[in-house]
Amino acid sequence: MFWEAIYLSCTIAVISDIHSNTPALEAVLREIDRSGADWIVNLGDSLFGPVDPTGTARLLRQRGNLVNIMGNCDEILLEKDCESPTYRHVKPLLDADTEAWIAGHLAVWRHEDLLFCHGTPDHNRRYLLEEVTEDGVFYKKTETLQAELHTIEERGIFCGHSHVFHTVTLPDGKFLVNPGSVGLPAYEDDLPFPHVMESGTPYASFCMVRKKEGTGWSVEHKLIPYDWNAAAEIAERSGRPDYAVAIRTGRAR
């Protein structure tokens, strides 16, 4: 009866890009518990940050109905060494059990006609919805998305990586969803060109996906208030004013 109920009526909470922000994650999990979810799917990049990596791991690992996807920053934490200052802060905090837990994250997860990934279905370091150029960041054109996803059979594709909540529908019936970032609503990157990603709000972002018998999937983006000043202060004490600015403002600068 359980699996029949999941098939006929299903609610999935989709979270992503926590980046060690336990205060934000706690607020999101409270909202998920209030709303009710059969599954929680975490699209990755969970512990890579200066706020509370071990607390974030503890919260995620105690959830029995949670699926973890491997993000690019999760992969970095499995490396033996890295010059990243965030890596050097987080790596010493991870015990063998936590590293084994990270190593067990999935590349993708499929449920009915939905696919969940971190970046794109075949690469966790690439943006699905955005294109980064020398002139800035732009949303991809419809024809580009259809060409890139023409081999994907699933109707709904959920991605993270850019930290910006967004939903796109395509003429072929596919819908593409980025739930945004739980814990780091903006950042700067140098590859493939220097760019910033900004949600423009400090709220913790995630989405709820619901299906009822005889209807399609509905997607609800949620922005959750929490004490972002407290989280930013922890980042500052950890020597990361860049994280603090992003957490407080939703802007990279």
Sine and cosine of phi, psi and omega as CSV:
sin_phi,cos_phi,sin_psi,cos_psi,sin_omega,cos_omega
0.00,0.00,-0.57,0.82,0.00,-1.00
-0.87,0.50,-0.77,0.64,-0.05,-1.00
-0.93,0.37,-0.54,0.84,0.08,-1.00
-0.90,0.44,-0.65,0.76,0.01,-1.00
-0.90,0.43,-0.64,0.77,0.03,-1.00
-0.88,0.47,-0.64,0.76,-0.05,-1.00
-0.93,0.37,-0.66,0.75,-0.09,-1.00
-0.99,0.15,-0.55,0.83,-0.03,-1.00
-0.57,-0.82,0.86,-0.51,-0.14,-0.99
-0.63,-0.77,0.67,-0.74,0.10,-0.99
-0.80,-0.59,0.80,-0.60,-0.02,-1.00
-0.83,-0.56,0.79,-0.61,0.15,-0.99
-1.00,-0.08,0.77,-0.64,-0.03,-1.00
-0.90,-0.43,0.87,-0.49,0.01,-1.00
-0.86,-0.51,0.32,-0.95,-0.02,-1.00
-0.29,-0.96,0.38,-0.93,0.20,-0.98
0.77,0.63,0.85,0.53,0.02,-1.00
-0.95,0.30,-0.65,0.76,0.04,-1.00
0.79,0.61,0.70,0.72,0.15,-0.99
0.96,0.28,0.16,0.99,-0.07,-1.00
-0.99,0.10,0.99,0.11,-0.04,-1.00
-0.88,0.47,-0.67,0.74,0.04,-1.00
-0.84,0.55,-0.65,0.76,0.04,-1.00
-0.92,0.38,-0.69,0.73,-0.01,-1.00
-0.89,0.45,-0.67,0.74,0.02,-1.00
-0.86,0.50,-0.67,0.75,0.01,-1.00
-0.91,0.42,-0.65,0.76,0.01,-1.00
-0.92,0.39,-0.69,0.72,0.01,-1.00
-0.90,0.44,-0.59,0.81,0.08,-1.00
-0.88,0.47,-0.67,0.74,0.02,-1.00
-0.92,0.39,-0.63,0.78,0.05,-1.00
-0.89,0.45,-0.70,0.72,0.02,-1.00
-0.90,0.44,-0.61,0.79,0.03,-1.00
-0.92,0.40,-0.65,0.76,-0.04,-1.00
-0.98,0.19,-0.53,0.85,-0.05,-1.00
1.00,0.04,0.76,-0.65,0.02,-1.00
-0.52,-0.86,0.68,-0.73,0.10,-1.00
-0.96,0.27,-0.59,0.81,0.01,-1.00
-0.71,-0.70,0.50,-0.87,0.27,-0.96
-0.89,-0.45,0.81,-0.58,0.05,-1.00
-0.93,-0.37,0.86,-0.51,0.02,-1.00
-0.98,-0.21,0.90,-0.43,-0.10,-0.99
-0.99,0.14,0.11,0.99,0.20,-0.98
0.96,-0.27,0.03,-1.00,-0.12,-0.99
0.87,0.50,0.89,0.46,-0.16,-0.99
-1.00,-0.07,-0.71,0.70,-0.19,-0.98
-0.97,-0.23,-0.18,0.98,-0.15,-0.99
-0.98,0.22,1.00,0.03,-0.02,-1.00
0.04,-1.00,0.16,-0.99,-0.14,-0.99
-0.99,-0.11,0.08,1.00,-0.12,-0.99
-1.00,0.09,-0.91,0.42,-0.07,-1.00
-0.33,-0.94,0.95,0.31,-0.03,-1.00
-0.86,0.51,-0.70,0.72,-0.06,-1.00
-0.94,0.34,-0.60,0.80,0.06,-1.00
-0.91,0.41,-0.62,0.78,0.06,-1.00
-0.89,0.46,-0.71,0.71,0.03,-1.00
-0.87,0.50,-0.68,0.74,-0.02,-1.00
-0.88,0.47,-0.72,0.70,-0.01,-1.00
-0.88,0.47,-0.67,0.75,-0.03,-1.00
-0.95,0.32,-0.65,0.76,-0.10,-1.00
-0.95,0.32,-0.36,0.93,-0.02,-1.00
-1.00,0.07,-0.02,1.00,0.01,-1.00
-1.00,-0.05,0.87,-0.49,-0.05,-1.00
-0.98,0.18,-0.36,0.93,-0.07,-1.00
-0.97,-0.26,0.49,0.87,-0.10,-0.99
-0.93,-0.38,0.75,-0.66,0.06,-1.00
-0.96,-0.29,0.78,-0.63,-0.01,-1.00
-0.96,-0.29,0.77,-0.64,0.07,-1.00
-0.98,-0.19,0.57,-0.82,-0.03,-1.00
-0.98,0.18,0.91,-0.41,0.10,-0.99
-1.00,0.00,0.23,-0.97,0.00,-1.00
-0.90,0.44,-0.58,0.82,0.03,-1.00
-0.97,0.26,-0.44,0.90,0.14,-0.99
-0.90,0.44,-0.68,0.74,0.03,-1.00
-0.88,0.47,-0.63,0.78,0.01,-1.00
-0.86,0.51,-0.63,0.78,-0.02,-1.00
-0.93,0.38,-0.26,0.97,0.05,-1.00
-1.00,0.02,-0.14,0.99,0.02,-1.00
-0.96,0.27,0.41,-0.91,0.00,-1.00
-0.95,0.31,-0.52,0.86,0.01,-1.00
-0.39,-0.92,0.43,-0.90,0.00,-1.00
-0.31,-0.95,0.58,-0.82,-0.04,-1.00
-0.98,0.18,-0.17,0.99,-0.04,-1.00
-0.87,0.50,0.76,-0.65,0.06,-1.00
-0.89,0.45,-0.51,0.86,0.05,-1.00
-0.92,0.38,-0.68,0.73,0.08,-1.00
-0.84,0.55,-0.72,0.69,-0.07,-1.00
-0.92,0.38,-0.41,0.91,0.09,-1.00
-0.98,0.19,-0.68,0.73,-0.15,-0.99
-1.00,0.10,-0.68,0.73,-0.14,-0.99
-0.79,0.62,-0.72,0.70,-0.01,-1.00
-0.91,0.42,-0.28,0.96,-0.02,-1.00
-0.99,0.10,-0.19,0.98,-0.11,-0.99
-1.00,-0.05,0.80,-0.60,0.11,-0.99
-1.00,0.02,0.06,-1.00,-0.08,-1.00
-0.89,0.45,-0.61,0.79,0.00,-1.00
-0.90,0.44,-0.65,0.76,0.01,-1.00
-0.93,0.37,-0.64,0.77,0.05,-1.00
-0.90,0.43,-0.62,0.78,0.05,-1.00
-0.91,0.41,-0.61,0.79,0.06,-1.00
-0.89,0.46,-0.71,0.71,0.04,-1.00
-0.88,0.47,-0.68,0.73,-0.03,-1.00
-0.88,0.47,-0.38,0.92,0.01,-1.00
-1.00,0.07,-0.01,1.00,0.04,-1.00
-0.89,0.46,0.50,-0.87,-0.05,-1.00
-1.00,0.01,0.49,-0.87,0.11,-0.99
-0.94,0.34,-0.71,0.71,0.08,-1.00
-0.57,-0.82,0.29,-0.96,0.13,-0.99
-0.70,-0.71,0.71,-0.71,0.01,-1.00
-0.90,-0.43,0.68,-0.73,0.05,-1.00
-0.62,-0.79,0.89,-0.45,-0.10,-1.00
0.78,0.62,-0.87,-0.50,-0.02,-1.00
-0.97,-0.26,0.52,0.85,0.03,-1.00
-0.88,-0.47,0.56,-0.83,0.07,-1.00
-0.80,-0.60,0.70,-0.71,-0.03,-1.00
-0.86,-0.51,0.78,-0.63,0.00,-1.00
-0.58,-0.81,0.11,-0.99,0.04,-1.00
-1.00,0.02,-0.83,0.56,0.00,-1.00
-0.97,-0.23,-1.00,0.05,0.16,-0.99
-0.91,-0.42,0.19,-0.98,-0.01,-1.00
-0.85,0.53,-0.38,0.92,-0.05,-1.00
-0.87,-0.49,0.12,0.99,-0.05,-1.00
-0.33,-0.95,0.85,-0.53,-0.06,-1.00
-1.00,0.02,0.08,1.00,0.05,-1.00
-0.95,-0.32,0.11,0.99,0.00,-1.00
-0.92,-0.39,0.53,-0.85,0.07,-1.00
-0.99,0.14,0.67,-0.74,0.06,-1.00
-0.99,0.12,-0.73,0.68,-0.15,-0.99
-1.00,-0.08,-0.38,0.92,-0.10,-0.99
-0.94,-0.34,0.46,-0.89,0.11,-0.99
-0.86,-0.51,0.80,-0.60,0.00,-1.00
-0.98,-0.18,0.83,-0.56,-0.01,-1.00
-0.80,-0.60,0.09,-1.00,0.09,-1.00
-0.89,0.46,-0.39,0.92,-0.05,-1.00
-1.00,-0.07,-0.05,1.00,0.01,-1.00
0.72,-0.70,-0.18,-0.98,-0.01,-1.00
-0.96,-0.26,0.76,-0.65,-0.02,-1.00
-0.73,-0.68,0.52,-0.85,0.14,-0.99
-0.95,0.32,0.65,-0.76,-0.03,-1.00
-0.92,0.40,0.51,-0.86,0.04,-1.00
-0.95,0.31,0.40,-0.92,-0.03,-1.00
-0.83,0.56,-0.71,0.71,-0.05,-1.00
-0.92,0.40,-0.52,0.85,0.05,-1.00
-0.92,0.39,-0.72,0.70,0.01,-1.00
-0.89,0.45,-0.67,0.74,0.00,-1.00
-0.90,0.43,-0.63,0.78,0.02,-1.00
-0.92,0.39,-0.66,0.75,-0.03,-1.00
-0.94,0.33,-0.43,0.90,-0.10,-1.00
-0.93,-0.36,0.24,0.97,-0.13,-0.99
-0.92,0.40,-0.36,0.93,0.01,-1.00
-1.00,-0.01,-0.10,1.00,-0.01,-1.00
-1.00,0.09,0.85,-0.53,-0.05,-1.00
-0.99,0.16,-0.49,0.87,-0.07,-1.00
-0.91,0.41,0.53,-0.85,-0.03,-1.00
-0.99,0.13,-0.61,0.79,-0.01,-1.00
-0.94,-0.34,0.75,-0.67,0.00,-1.00
-0.81,-0.58,0.82,-0.58,-0.03,-1.00
-0.92,-0.39,0.76,-0.65,-0.05,-1.00
-0.68,-0.73,0.35,-0.94,0.12,-0.99
-0.87,-0.49,-0.76,-0.66,0.17,-0.99
0.98,0.19,-0.69,0.72,-0.04,-1.00
-1.00,0.05,-0.26,0.96,0.03,-1.00
0.95,0.32,0.13,0.99,-0.07,-1.00
-0.91,-0.42,0.86,-0.51,-0.03,-1.00
-0.95,0.31,0.69,-0.72,-0.10,-0.99
-0.20,-0.98,0.54,-0.84,0.10,-0.99
-0.74,-0.67,0.69,-0.72,0.01,-1.00
-0.78,-0.63,0.69,-0.72,0.15,-0.99
-0.93,-0.37,0.59,-0.81,-0.05,-1.00
-0.92,-0.39,0.42,-0.91,-0.01,-1.00
-0.86,0.50,-0.44,0.90,-0.01,-1.00
-0.99,0.15,0.08,1.00,0.06,-1.00
0.99,-0.15,-0.17,0.99,0.03,-1.00
-0.96,0.29,0.50,-0.87,0.17,-0.99
-0.77,-0.63,0.65,-0.76,-0.12,-0.99
-0.86,-0.51,0.76,-0.65,-0.14,-0.99
-0.74,-0.68,0.77,-0.63,0.23,-0.97
-0.94,-0.35,0.88,-0.48,-0.05,-1.00
-0.97,0.26,-0.10,1.00,-0.09,-1.00
0.99,0.11,-0.17,-0.98,-0.08,-1.00
-0.95,-0.30,0.72,-0.69,0.12,-0.99
-0.92,0.39,-0.72,0.70,-0.24,-0.97
-0.84,-0.55,-0.12,0.99,-0.02,-1.00
-0.61,-0.79,1.00,0.02,-0.16,-0.99
-0.98,0.20,0.08,1.00,0.05,-1.00
-0.32,-0.95,0.42,-0.91,0.07,-1.00
-0.24,-0.97,0.24,-0.97,0.12,-0.99
-0.92,-0.38,0.53,-0.85,0.06,-1.00
-0.59,-0.81,0.36,-0.93,-0.03,-1.00
-0.97,-0.23,-0.22,0.98,-0.12,-0.99
-0.86,-0.51,0.61,-0.80,-0.02,1.00
-0.97,0.25,-0.28,0.96,0.13,-0.99
-0.67,-0.74,0.42,-0.91,0.06,-1.00
-0.83,0.56,0.76,-0.65,-0.04,-1.00
-0.34,-0.94,0.25,-0.97,0.11,-0.99
-0.84,-0.54,0.52,-0.85,0.17,-0.99
-0.88,-0.48,0.80,-0.61,-0.08,-1.00
-0.64,-0.77,0.77,-0.64,0.11,-0.99
-0.99,0.10,-0.41,0.91,0.01,-1.00
0.99,0.11,0.10,1.00,0.01,-1.00
-0.58,-0.81,0.58,-0.81,0.05,-1.00
-0.99,0.14,-0.09,1.00,-0.04,-1.00
-0.88,0.47,0.56,-0.83,0.13,-0.99
-0.96,0.28,0.75,-0.67,-0.13,-0.99
-0.89,-0.45,0.66,-0.75,0.16,-0.99
-0.36,-0.93,-0.05,-1.00,0.04,-1.00
-0.64,-0.77,0.43,-0.90,0.10,-0.99
-0.93,-0.36,0.71,-0.70,-0.01,-1.00
-0.86,-0.50,0.82,-0.57,-0.10,-1.00
-0.78,-0.63,0.59,-0.80,0.09,-1.00
-0.71,-0.71,0.74,-0.67,0.09,-1.00
-0.88,-0.47,0.41,-0.91,-0.04,-1.00
-0.82,0.57,0.79,-0.62,0.05,-1.00
1.00,0.08,0.00,1.00,0.02,-1.00
-0.80,-0.60,0.23,-0.97,0.07,-1.00
-1.00,0.08,-0.14,-0.99,0.01,-1.00
-0.98,0.19,0.65,-0.76,0.17,-0.99
-0.93,-0.37,0.56,-0.83,-0.02,-1.00
-0.84,-0.54,0.79,-0.62,0.02,-1.00
-0.83,-0.55,0.92,-0.39,0.10,-0.99
-0.97,0.23,0.67,-0.75,-0.01,-1.00
-0.80,-0.60,0.71,-0.70,0.08,-1.00
-0.90,-0.43,0.86,-0.50,-0.17,-0.98
-0.91,-0.41,0.81,-0.59,0.07,-1.00
-0.97,0.26,0.52,-0.86,0.10,-1.00
-0.37,-0.93,0.00,-1.00,-0.04,-1.00
-0.99,0.12,0.98,0.21,-0.03,-1.00
-0.94,0.34,-0.40,0.92,0.07,-1.00
-0.91,0.41,-0.63,0.77,0.04,-1.00
-0.90,0.44,-0.68,0.73,0.03,-1.00
-0.90,0.44,-0.66,0.75,0.00,-1.00
-0.90,0.43,-0.60,0.80,0.02,-1.00
-0.90,0.43,-0.60,0.80,0.06,-1.00
-0.90,0.43,-0.68,0.74,0.04,-1.00
-0.87,0.49,-0.66,0.75,0.02,-1.00
-0.90,0.45,-0.67,0.74,0.01,-1.00
-0.92,0.40,-0.39,0.92,0.05,-1.00
-1.00,0.05,0.09,1.00,0.04,-1.00
0.99,0.14,0.40,0.92,-0.03,-1.00
-0.83,-0.56,0.97,0.25,0.06,-1.00
-0.89,0.45,-0.42,0.91,0.03,-1.00
-0.90,0.43,-0.70,0.72,0.08,-1.00
-0.89,0.46,-0.65,0.76,-0.04,-1.00
-0.87,0.49,-0.69,0.72,0.03,-1.00
-0.88,0.48,-0.72,0.69,-0.02,-1.00
-0.89,0.45,-0.68,0.73,-0.03,-1.00
-0.91,0.42,-0.64,0.76,-0.03,-1.00
-0.96,0.28,-0.53,0.85,-0.23,-0.97
-0.87,-0.50,-0.36,0.93,-0.15,-0.99
0.97,0.24,0.20,0.98,0.04,-1.00
-0.87,-0.49,0.47,-0.88,-0.03,-1.00
-0.99,0.12,-0.30,0.95,-0.04,-1.00
-0.67,-0.74,0.00,0.00,0.00,0.00
